[in-house]
C-alpha cells in the first residue's frame, strides 16, 4: 500500500534557551563553530548524515543537530515561495563558498567573457551549443522516464527522423524546446501564455490534448512517488492555490516583486523548485521546471548555460535530486538543500565542459594541421573524421551531417562525397539510407 514518505528525525527535543546557551556560552562554542561549518560544506547535510558525524563535541549528537538547525534558522532569509498550509520556504545565504561560486558564474558564464574564451572560437560556438542542447534534451527526458539509451537517443536526433515511441517524442520535444529558448524565447518576458506554450511544446504527442493548455484538476489526484509505487514523496497543493501562486511566480521571474536582490543563479534554482512544488500540470512538470531554469539564466545574459547540460549530471544521482526536494519540504521548509544540490551540479557541469573543451582543443590542434595541409579538408570534415577516430563503429548520413553542422543538404553531400573520394569513408545501404562508415585510413591520418 502506498504511504507518505517521512524523513527520519531525532526523538530528543531541547528548548530554545538551552540551545542558545550551548551555542553562545558553553565551553563547546569553538567546536560547535567547526561543526556548523562541516554540516554546511561541502554538502548541506540533513540529520540522516549528521547523526554519523564525529564533531568532537561532548554533547549528544541530537543536541548538536538542534543547535545546527537553530543557527541555520537564525541566519536564514524567507523566500517568496509559499506552501499551501505552513508558511514560506527559507534559505541560508551564508553557505561556505557560495560567494566564490557565484563570482565564478558571473565571470565564466555571463557578459562578454567566455567559459573558456581561449578555446571557443566562433566556428565552434554553435557546435558546443548544439552538443549542450542535445545532451540536456536526452538527460532531462530520461530523468522523467524516457526509456532509451543516450547513444540511441543521440542517433535518433542526428538522423532527424520522425519519433516512433513516447520516449523519442519526449526527447524531440525537449530538444526543440531548448532550441527555441536559446534562439528566441529567452528574449520574451514570462507570462501565463509562455508557461502554457513551453508546457505544450514538451508534452506534444505524449499526453491527451485535453491536458494541454490547462492546469491539472484536483480530481486527477496527482502525486509524486517512487518508481515502485511504495512511497509518496510529494502531494501537490490544490489547484486554486496553484493558480494564485503562478501569478506570484510570473512576477518573480520577471523581477517585478519587491525585495532584496537575489543572484540570478539562485533565482533560477528557486524557479526550478517552485514549478516542481506547485506541479501545475498532469505531466511534464520536471522537464518544464528545468526549461524555466535555462530560460531565466539565458534571459539574464548567462549565455554559456547553453553549453551546460545540467540534467546529465543530475541523471548520475537521481536519488540525490529527489532528496533535495524532500529535505527542503520536510525539514522546516529549508530550501537550502535544493539550492546547495543544484549549485554543486552546476559547478560539476562547468568543470566537465571545461575538460571537454580542453580535450577537444588539444586533440584538434595536433590533428587538424596535417589533415588540412595534406588533404585540403574543411573543419566539418575534420571534426567528422575525429569523431570516427574515437567511434569507429558509428556512421553518418547526409541528413545527420546537415543537422549537426547546420548546413544545406547539398553542402553535407559534398562534404561526404569528398571524403569518399579520398577513401576516408565507405558507403553502405541501411534502411534505404546511404550510411557513411569509417575506413582504416582515418587511423593512419591521426597518428601522423
C-alpha positions in Angstrom: 0.0 0.0 0.0 1.3 3.4 -1.0 2.1 5.7 2.0 3.7 9.1 2.5 7.5 9.1 2.7 8.5 10.6 6.1 12.1 11.7 6.8 13.8 10.2 9.8 14.1 12.8 12.7 15.8 12.6 16.1 13.5 11.9 19.0 15.1 14.3 21.5 13.9 17.9 21.9 15.5 20.9 23.5 14.1 24.3 24.5 15.5 27.4 22.8 17.3 28.8 25.9 19.2 25.5 26.3 20.3 25.6 22.7 21.3 29.3 22.8 23.4 28.7 25.9 25.0 25.7 24.2 25.8 27.7 21.0 26.9 31.0 22.5 28.1 30.4 26.1 29.2 26.9 26.5 32.8 25.5 26.5 32.0 23.8 23.3 31.5 27.1 21.4 34.6 26.8 19.2 34.0 23.1 18.5 30.4 24.0 17.5 31.6 26.6 15.1 33.6 24.0 13.4 30.7 21.5 13.5 28.4 24.1 11.8 31.0 24.6 9.0 31.2 20.8 8.4 27.4 20.5 8.4 27.1 23.1 5.7 30.1 22.4 3.5 31.0 20.8 1.1 27.4 19.5 1.3 24.5 21.0 3.2 23.7 17.9 5.4 20.4 16.7 6.9 20.1 14.6 10.1 20.4 11.3 8.3 24.1 12.1 7.5 24.7 14.4 10.6 24.0 11.5 13.0 27.1 9.6 11.8 29.4 12.6 12.1 32.0 12.9 14.9 32.2 16.6 15.7 34.4 16.2 18.8 31.6 17.7 20.9 30.8 16.2 24.3 27.1 16.9 23.9 24.7 14.3 22.4 24.6 14.4 18.6 20.9 15.2 18.8 21.7 18.4 20.7 24.4 19.4 18.2 21.8 18.9 15.4 19.3 21.0 17.2 22.0 23.8 17.5 22.9 23.5 13.8 19.2 23.9 12.9 18.8 26.8 15.2 21.8 28.6 13.6 20.6 27.9 10.2 17.2 29.3 11.0 18.7 32.3 12.7 20.7 33.3 9.7 18.2 32.3 7.0 16.0 34.5 4.9 12.4 34.0 3.8 11.7 33.4 0.2 8.5 34.3 -1.8 7.7 30.6 -2.2 4.7 29.7 -0.1 3.3 26.4 0.9 -0.4 25.7 1.0 -0.6 25.5 4.7 2.6 26.0 6.6 4.3 29.3 5.5 7.2 30.4 3.3 10.3 28.5 2.4 13.5 29.9 3.8 17.1 29.7 2.7 20.6 30.0 4.3 22.6 32.6 2.2 25.8 32.1 4.2 26.7 28.8 2.6 30.5 28.5 2.7 31.9 29.1 -0.8 28.7 30.5 -2.2 30.0 34.0 -3.0 33.1 32.5 -4.7 30.9 30.2 -6.8 28.6 33.0 -7.8 31.5 35.2 -8.7 32.9 32.4 -10.9 29.4 32.1 -12.6 29.5 35.9 -13.3 33.0 35.7 -14.8 32.6 32.5 -16.8 29.0 32.2 -17.9 27.8 35.7 -18.5 28.7 39.0 -20.0 31.3 39.3 -22.7 33.6 36.6 -21.3 33.6 33.0 -22.5 33.6 29.9 -20.3 37.0 29.1 -21.8 37.5 32.0 -24.1 40.9 30.9 -25.4 39.4 27.7 -26.7 36.0 28.5 -28.1 36.2 30.2 -31.5 33.2 31.4 -33.5 33.1 28.2 -35.6 32.9 26.0 -32.5 30.4 28.0 -30.6 27.3 26.7 -32.4 28.6 23.1 -32.2 29.1 23.4 -28.4 25.6 24.9 -28.1 24.2 22.0 -30.2 26.0 19.5 -28.1 24.7 21.1 -24.8 21.1 21.2 -26.1 21.2 17.6 -27.3 22.7 16.2 -24.1 20.2 18.2 -21.9 17.2 17.2 -24.0 18.2 13.5 -23.7 19.1 13.5 -20.0 16.1 15.6 -18.9 13.7 13.3 -20.7 15.4 10.2 -19.3 15.0 11.6 -15.8 11.3 11.7 -16.4 11.1 8.1 -17.6 12.1 8.2 -21.3 13.1 4.6 -21.8 16.1 4.7 -24.2 19.9 4.8 -24.1 21.9 8.0 -24.6 23.5 6.5 -27.7 20.2 5.6 -29.4 18.7 9.0 -28.5 21.6 10.9 -30.0 21.4 8.8 -33.1 17.7 9.5 -33.4 18.1 13.2 -33.1 21.0 13.3 -35.5 19.1 11.3 -38.1 16.2 13.8 -38.0 13.6 11.1 -38.5 10.1 11.2 -37.0 9.8 9.8 -33.5 8.3 6.3 -33.2 7.9 5.9 -29.4 6.8 8.1 -26.5 10.5 8.3 -25.3 11.5 9.6 -28.7 8.7 12.2 -28.7 9.8 13.3 -25.2 13.4 13.7 -26.3 12.5 15.5 -29.6 10.1 17.8 -27.7 12.7 18.7 -25.2 15.3 19.3 -27.9 13.1 21.6 -29.8 12.0 23.4 -26.7 15.6 24.0 -25.7 16.5 25.3 -29.1 13.5 27.6 -29.1 14.6 29.0 -25.7 18.2 29.6 -26.9 17.2 31.1 -30.2 14.0 33.1 -29.4 12.1 32.5 -26.2 14.9 33.8 -23.9 14.0 37.3 -25.2 10.4 37.0 -24.0 9.1 38.1 -20.6 7.4 35.3 -18.6 3.7 35.1 -18.7 0.9 32.6 -18.3 0.8 32.2 -22.1 4.5 31.5 -22.2 4.1 28.9 -19.4 1.4 27.1 -21.4 3.5 27.4 -24.6 6.5 25.8 -23.0 4.4 23.1 -21.5 2.6 22.3 -24.7 6.0 22.1 -26.5 7.4 19.5 -24.1 4.3 17.3 -23.9 3.4 17.4 -27.6 2.1 13.9 -28.8 2.7 12.4 -25.3 -0.4 13.5 -23.4 -4.1 13.8 -24.4 -5.0 17.1 -26.0 -7.4 17.7 -23.1 -4.4 18.0 -20.7 -2.7 20.7 -22.8 -3.2 24.5 -22.2 -4.8 23.9 -18.8 -3.7 23.1 -15.3 -4.4 19.7 -13.7 -7.6 19.2 -11.7 -7.8 18.3 -8.0 -9.7 15.2 -9.1 -6.7 14.0 -11.1 -5.2 13.1 -7.7 -1.6 13.6 -9.0 1.2 12.6 -6.6 4.9 12.2 -6.9 6.1 8.7 -5.8 9.0 6.3 -6.1 9.5 4.0 -9.1 7.8 1.0 -7.5 4.8 3.0 -6.0 5.6 2.3 -2.3 6.1 5.9 -1.1 4.5 9.2 -1.9 7.2 11.9 -2.0 5.0 14.9 -2.6 1.3 15.7 -2.9 0.9 18.9 -4.9 -1.2 21.7 -3.5 -4.8 22.3 -4.6 -5.3 23.9 -8.0 -6.9 27.2 -6.6 -3.7 27.7 -4.6 -1.5 26.9 -7.7 -3.4 29.4 -9.9 -2.8 32.1 -7.3 0.9 31.3 -6.8 1.6 31.1 -10.5 0.9 34.8 -10.7 3.5 35.4 -8.0 5.9 33.1 -9.8 5.5 35.1 -13.0 6.2 38.4 -11.2 9.2 36.8 -9.5 10.5 35.5 -12.9 10.1 39.0 -14.4 11.9 40.6 -11.5 8.9 42.7 -10.7 8.5 41.7 -7.0 9.9 44.0 -4.4 12.5 42.5 -2.1 16.3 42.1 -1.5 18.5 41.3 -4.5 18.9 37.6 -5.3 21.7 36.4 -7.7 20.2 35.2 -11.0 21.6 31.6 -10.5 19.9 31.4 -7.1 16.6 32.8 -8.6 16.8 30.3 -11.5 17.1 27.5 -8.9 14.2 28.8 -7.0 12.0 28.9 -10.1 13.1 25.3 -10.8 11.9 24.3 -7.3 8.8 26.4 -7.4 7.4 24.7 -10.5 8.3 21.3 -9.0 6.5 22.1 -5.8 3.3 23.5 -7.5 3.3 20.8 -10.1 0.7 22.6 -12.2 0.2 20.0 -14.9 -0.6 16.3 -15.1 2.7 15.6 -16.8 6.0 17.2 -17.9 6.5 19.3 -14.7 10.1 18.2 -14.1 11.1 19.0 -17.7 9.2 22.3 -17.6 11.0 23.3 -14.3 14.4 22.7 -15.9 13.4 24.5 -19.1 12.4 27.6 -17.0 15.8 27.4 -15.1 17.5 27.7 -18.5 15.1 30.4 -19.8 15.8 32.6 -16.8 19.6 32.4 -17.0 19.8 32.9 -20.7 17.4 35.8 -20.4 19.7 37.3 -17.8 22.7 37.0 -20.1 24.3 33.9 -18.7 24.6 32.6 -22.3 27.2 29.9 -21.6 24.5 27.9 -19.9 23.6 26.9 -23.4 26.7 24.7 -23.3 25.9 23.1 -19.9 23.6 20.1 -19.8 22.9 20.1 -16.1 20.5 17.1 -16.4 23.3 14.9 -17.4 24.9 15.5 -14.0 21.6 15.1 -12.2 21.0 11.8 -14.1 24.0 10.4 -12.4 22.4 10.9 -9.0 18.6 10.9 -9.3 18.0 9.9 -5.7 20.0 12.9 -4.5 17.8 15.1 -6.8 14.7 13.6 -5.2 16.1 14.0 -1.7 16.9 17.7 -2.4 13.2 18.2 -2.8 12.2 16.1 0.1 14.7 17.6 2.6 13.6 21.1 1.6 9.9 20.3 2.1 10.2 18.2 5.3 13.0 19.9 7.2 11.1 23.1 8.2 10.8 24.4 4.6 14.6 24.8 4.3 15.1 25.4 0.6 18.9 25.5 1.1 19.0 21.7 0.5 17.7 22.2 -3.1 19.8 25.3 -3.7 23.0 23.6 -2.5 22.4 20.5 -4.6 21.9 22.5 -7.8 24.9 24.7 -7.1 27.1 21.6 -6.8 25.6 20.1 -10.0 26.1 23.4 -12.0 29.7 23.5 -10.7 30.3 19.9 -11.8 28.7 20.6 -15.3 31.0 23.6 -15.7 34.1 21.5 -14.8 33.0 18.7 -17.2 32.5 21.2 -20.0 35.9 22.8 -19.4 37.6 19.4 -19.5 35.7 18.6 -22.7 36.7 21.8 -24.4 40.4 21.4 -23.3 40.5 17.8 -24.5 38.8 18.7 -27.8 41.1 21.7 -28.3 44.3 19.7 -27.6 43.2 16.9 -29.9 42.1 19.3 -32.7 45.5 21.1 -32.6 47.6 18.0 -33.3 45.1 16.5 -35.8 43.9 19.5 -37.8 47.1 20.8 -39.4 48.1 17.6 -41.2 44.5 16.9 -42.4 44.2 20.4 -43.8 47.5 20.7 -45.4 47.8 17.2 -46.9 44.1 16.6 -47.9 42.6 20.1 -48.1 39.7 19.1 -45.8 37.4 21.7 -44.2 36.6 21.9 -40.5 33.4 19.9 -40.7 35.1 17.1 -42.5 38.0 17.0 -40.0 35.6 17.0 -37.0 33.7 14.1 -38.5 36.9 12.1 -39.0 37.9 12.9 -35.5 34.6 11.6 -34.3 35.2 8.4 -36.3 38.7 8.1 -34.9 37.1 7.7 -31.4 33.9 5.9 -32.5 35.0 3.6 -35.3 31.7 1.6 -35.4 29.5 4.6 -35.9 28.2 6.1 -39.2 26.7 9.3 -40.5 24.3 10.2 -43.3 23.8 13.4 -45.3 20.9 14.3 -43.1 22.8 13.7 -39.9 25.7 15.7 -41.1 23.4 18.5 -42.2 21.7 18.7 -38.8 24.9 18.6 -36.8 26.7 21.3 -38.7 23.6 23.4 -39.7 24.5 23.3 -43.4 22.4 22.7 -46.5 21.8 19.2 -47.8 23.9 19.8 -50.9 26.8 21.0 -48.7 26.5 17.9 -46.5 26.5 15.6 -49.5 29.5 17.4 -51.0 31.5 17.0 -47.7 30.8 13.3 -47.6 31.4 12.7 -51.2 34.8 14.3 -51.0 35.7 12.1 -48.0 34.5 9.1 -50.1 36.8 10.1 -53.0 39.8 10.3 -50.6 39.0 6.8 -49.2 38.3 8.1 -45.6 34.7 6.6 -45.7 32.8 3.9 -47.5 29.0 3.8 -48.2 26.7 1.0 -47.1 22.9 1.0 -47.5 20.9 0.6 -44.3 17.1 1.1 -44.1 17.2 2.6 -47.6 19.7 5.2 -46.5 23.2 5.8 -47.6 25.3 5.4 -44.5 28.9 6.5 -44.4 31.3 4.4 -42.3 35.0 5.0 -41.5 37.9 3.3 -43.2 41.2 2.4 -41.6 42.8 5.4 -43.4 41.4 7.6 -40.6 43.6 5.9 -38.0 46.7 6.4 -40.2 45.7 10.1 -40.7 45.5 10.9 -37.0 48.6 9.0 -36.0 50.8 11.3 -38.1 
